[in-house]
Amino acid sequence: MANLMKNDTKLTDMLYWAALAGLIFWFAYSKGWILANFVSVDASTAVAMIENDDNVTLLDVRTVPEYKEGHLRDATLIPLQQLDSHIDKLAERKKTKILVYCQSGNRSVAASRILEKHGFTPVNVRGGIQALKGAGAEVVRQ
């Protein structure tokens, strides 16, 4: 009986560590730290790209209400939930770098993965619009 309980404890320990490893993997994946076939830049680098690179398209993947509260000038709004089905709206911009941002930098990672899957060149903005504002990006309201 004691041997059976010892085996149960080992199994429980193994399941705990496997679940923890899975959670860490998922977290790193969702942040774009691993298995990312796209570039992530900080907000100041993104602002420099906006100001100095004519080959950049701005993509906001937040919700409509978030977009109306303030967005980058000339940004195209396609909420993350609609991006896969509305990817054709970006077809003519396929040869540009797509600078992708959201509120805080999480949804833009998922959007960058979708864009990359469709053959675009996404550039994820770490920290989202919050970091962009802090870096001096011009934000307009609509």
VENGI-V867914 format. One record per backbone hydrogen bond with DSSP energy under -0.5 kcal/mol. NH is the residue of the N-H (numbers start at 0). CO is the residue of the C=O. If there is no record, write none. Layout:
nh co
NH CO
NH CO
This chain:
nh co
4 0
5 1
6 2
7 3
8 4
9 5
10 6
11 7
12 8
13 9
14 10
15 11
16 12
17 13
18 14
19 15
20 16
21 17
22 18
23 19
24 20
25 21
26 22
27 23
28 24
29 25
30 26
31 28
32 27
33 27
36 34
38 121
40 123
45 41
46 42
47 43
48 44
49 45
50 46
51 47
52 48
53 51
55 52
56 96
58 98
59 75
60 58
60 100
66 62
67 63
68 64
69 65
69 66
70 139
72 137
74 71
75 57
77 59
77 75
79 60
81 78
82 78
82 79
83 79
85 81
86 83
88 85
89 86
90 87
92 89
93 90
95 92
96 54
97 120
98 56
98 96
99 97
99 122
100 58
108 105
109 105
110 106
111 107
112 108
113 109
114 110
115 111
116 112
117 113
117 114
118 115
119 114
120 95
121 119
122 97
123 38
124 99
125 40
125 123
126 103
127 124
128 101
129 102
130 126
131 127
132 128
133 129
134 130
135 132
136 131
138 136
139 70
141 67
